Amino acid sequence: MIVPISNVVATPVLSSSPVSSVVNGSSSGSNFASVLNNALQSVSDSVRQSQLQGVGLAAGTSTNLASVMTSATEAQLAVELTVQVQNRVVAAYQQVMNMQV
């Protein structure tokens, strides 16, 4: 079943990243959990947007292949970055747990 697409709007993923605000020190009272939640929501939105544009291209409602491919590549990079961050966090956790006290 193909779901109709309505109001597909491309949004930049990396320009308003909550992670960049933490790195730059411009976090205004947000805790780690909310920053992490916002970053994961941004990745999820990027993947959802890419899927919608791909379905639009397949359905014939979108004719701009370049924007669809750019969106798909951005979503792929966002997911790969998320997986790498997860791997680093797990490795750091394991390293801390293996420390002798």
Backbone hydrogen bonds in HBPLUS format (Angstrom, degrees):
<---DONOR---> <-ACCEPTOR-->    atom                        ^
c    i                          cat <-CA-CA->   ^        H-A-AA   ^      H-
h    n   atom  resd res      DA  || num        DHA   H-A  angle D-A-AA Bond
n    s   type  num  typ     dist DA aas  dist angle  dist       angle   num
A0022-VAL N   A0018-PRO O   3.32 MM   4  6.63 145.4  2.45 140.5 148.6     1
A0023-VAL N   A0019-VAL O   2.99 MM   4  6.27 160.6  2.03 152.3 157.8     2
A0024-ASN N   A0020-SER O   2.96 MM   4  6.00 155.7  2.02 141.8 148.2     3
A0026-SER N   A0021-SER O   2.81 MM   5  5.05 135.0  2.01 155.3 161.9     4
A0025-GLY N   A0022-VAL O   3.17 MM   3  5.00 147.3  2.28  94.5 104.3     5
A0035-VAL N   A0031-ASN O   3.14 MM   4  6.41 157.4  2.19 152.6 159.5     6
A0036-LEU N   A0032-PHE O   2.88 MM   4  6.05 163.4  1.91 154.1 158.7     7
A0037-ASN N   A0033-ALA O   2.88 MM   4  6.00 156.7  1.94 143.0 150.2     8
A0038-ASN N   A0034-SER O   2.89 MM   4  6.02 158.2  1.94 143.9 149.5     9
A0039-ALA N   A0035-VAL O   2.97 MM   4  6.18 155.5  2.03 146.8 153.5    10
A0040-LEU N   A0036-LEU O   2.96 MM   4  6.19 162.7  1.99 152.2 156.5    11
A0041-GLN N   A0037-ASN O   2.89 MM   4  6.05 150.6  1.98 145.0 153.8    12
A0042-SER N   A0038-ASN O   2.94 MM   4  6.11 148.6  2.04 142.2 150.3    13
A0043-VAL N   A0039-ALA O   3.08 MM   4  6.41 152.0  2.16 145.0 151.8    14
A0044-SER N   A0040-LEU O   2.94 MM   4  6.16 160.4  1.98 146.3 152.0    15
A0045-ASP N   A0041-GLN O   2.84 MM   4  6.05 156.7  1.89 148.1 154.4    16
A0046-SER N   A0042-SER O   2.99 MM   4  6.14 152.2  2.07 141.9 149.5    17
A0047-VAL N   A0043-VAL O   3.00 MM   4  6.28 159.9  2.04 152.9 157.4    18
A0048-ARG N   A0044-SER O   2.93 MM   4  6.14 162.9  1.96 149.5 154.8    19
A0049-GLN N   A0045-ASP O   2.87 MM   4  6.00 158.1  1.92 147.4 153.3    20
A0050-SER N   A0046-SER O   2.99 MM   4  6.17 156.5  2.05 144.7 151.2    21
A0051-GLN N   A0047-VAL O   2.94 MM   4  6.19 158.5  1.98 151.1 156.7    22
A0052-LEU N   A0048-ARG O   2.95 MM   4  6.21 158.5  2.00 148.5 154.3    23
A0053-GLN N   A0049-GLN O   2.98 MM   4  6.21 159.2  2.02 149.2 154.6    24
A0054-GLY N   A0050-SER O   2.92 MM   4  6.14 153.0  1.99 146.9 154.7    25
A0055-VAL N   A0051-GLN O   2.92 MM   4  6.16 159.3  1.97 151.6 156.7    26
A0056-GLY N   A0052-LEU O   2.89 MM   4  6.08 151.5  1.98 142.6 151.3    27
A0057-LEU N   A0053-GLN O   2.91 MM   4  6.15 147.8  2.02 143.4 151.4    28
A0058-ALA N   A0054-GLY O   2.96 MM   4  6.21 158.9  2.01 146.5 152.3    29
A0059-ALA N   A0055-VAL O   2.81 MM   4  5.97 146.5  1.92 145.2 154.8    30
A0060-GLY N   A0056-GLY O   3.04 MM   4  6.07 119.6  2.42 132.0 145.7    31
A0061-THR N   A0056-GLY O   2.96 MM   5  5.21 131.2  2.20 155.4 158.6    32
A0062-SER N   A0056-GLY O   3.19 MM   6  5.27 148.4  2.30 118.8 114.4    33
A0060-GLY N   A0057-LEU O   3.24 MM   3  5.12 143.0  2.39  93.5 104.1    34
A0068-VAL N   A0064-ASN O   3.37 MM   4  6.65 154.8  2.43 145.0 152.0    35
A0069-MET N   A0065-LEU O   2.91 MM   4  6.11 162.8  1.94 154.6 158.9    36
A0070-THR N   A0066-ALA O   2.92 MM   4  6.06 155.0  1.98 145.0 152.5    37
A0071-SER N   A0067-SER O   2.97 MM   4  6.02 159.2  2.01 140.9 146.6    38
A0072-ALA N   A0068-VAL O   2.93 MM   4  6.14 155.5  1.99 145.5 152.5    39
A0073-THR N   A0069-MET O   2.92 MM   4  6.09 155.5  1.98 145.9 152.3    40
A0074-GLU N   A0070-THR O   2.93 MM   4  6.14 159.2  1.97 150.0 155.6    41
A0075-ALA N   A0071-SER O   2.98 MM   4  6.17 157.8  2.03 146.4 152.4    42
A0076-GLN N   A0072-ALA O   2.93 MM   4  6.11 155.5  1.99 143.8 150.8    43
A0077-LEU N   A0073-THR O   2.92 MM   4  6.13 162.6  1.95 151.2 155.4    44
A0078-ALA N   A0074-GLU O   2.93 MM   4  6.09 153.5  2.00 144.4 152.1    45
A0079-VAL N   A0075-ALA O   2.99 MM   4  6.21 157.4  2.04 149.1 154.4    46
A0080-GLU N   A0076-GLN O   2.95 MM   4  6.17 161.9  1.98 149.8 155.3    47
A0081-LEU N   A0077-LEU O   2.88 MM   4  6.02 156.7  1.93 147.1 153.4    48
A0082-THR N   A0078-ALA O   3.00 MM   4  6.17 155.2  2.07 142.0 148.8    49
A0083-VAL N   A0079-VAL O   2.95 MM   4  6.22 156.9  2.01 151.6 157.3    50
A0084-GLN N   A0080-GLU O   2.99 MM   4  6.21 158.0  2.04 147.2 153.1    51
A0085-VAL N   A0081-LEU O   2.91 MM   4  6.14 157.1  1.97 151.0 157.2    52
A0086-GLN N   A0082-THR O   2.96 MM   4  6.15 156.7  2.01 144.8 151.5    53
A0087-ASN N   A0083-VAL O   2.91 MM   4  6.18 157.6  1.96 147.9 153.9    54
A0088-ARG N   A0084-GLN O   2.97 MM   4  6.23 155.0  2.03 146.1 152.5    55
A0089-VAL N   A0085-VAL O   2.94 MM   4  6.17 157.3  2.00 150.5 156.7    56
A0090-VAL N   A0086-GLN O   2.95 MM   4  6.17 162.9  1.98 154.7 159.0    57
A0091-ALA N   A0087-ASN O   2.96 MM   4  6.12 159.1  2.01 145.2 151.3    58
A0092-ALA N   A0088-ARG O   2.90 MM   4  6.08 157.5  1.95 146.4 152.7    59
A0093-TYR N   A0089-VAL O   2.90 MM   4  6.10 157.2  1.96 147.2 153.6    60
A0094-GLN N   A0090-VAL O   2.90 MM   4  6.14 161.5  1.94 151.0 155.8    61
A0095-GLN N   A0091-ALA O   2.93 MM   4  6.12 152.3  2.01 144.7 152.6    62
A0096-VAL N   A0092-ALA O   2.96 MM   4  6.22 157.4  2.02 149.3 154.7    63
A0097-MET N   A0093-TYR O   2.91 MM   4  6.15 158.1  1.96 150.6 157.0    64
A0098-ASN N   A0094-GLN O   3.02 MM   4  6.17 135.2  2.23 140.2 151.0    65
A0099-MET N   A0096-VAL O   3.23 MM   3  5.35 159.9  2.27 104.2 110.3    66
